[in-house]
Amino acid sequence: MTLVIQLLLAVVITTLTFLISIAAIQVFHILHEFRLTLRKVNHILDNTQTLSDSVTRPVSAVNNFFSEVKTLINTTQDEIIDSTSDKVIQTPKLNDKSPHHFFRRSGLPLRSS
């Protein structure tokens, strides 16, 4: 009887050792795949950083250009205001025959249907 128990115990221990070894190998493969995935994600993030840097430079240049144009316009406008004798700039008056002057074609009011 003890021989059967010892044999059964040896089979159970061997089976459990085999199953635990297989599970350990699978965990090792999962960790290896996770490591490769992290490398790919890191590479993608590096590419995203490079792409955002390459997009930021032209956008920044356009922003600087328009800032300079705005500064130039403001300076020129200030110079025009300073050079006028009465210091007042009048806006040109439109020929207001109709309150809807922007709905005219060729200067004639549109006919109602």
VENWO-V359655 format. One record per pair of residues at least 24 apart in sequence whose ideal C-beta (glycine too) atoms are under 8 Angstrom apart, sorted by sequence separation. I is the first residue (numbers start at 0). J is the second residue. If there is no record, write none. Layout:
BEGIN
i->{I;I}
j->{J;J}
END
This chain:
BEGIN
none
END
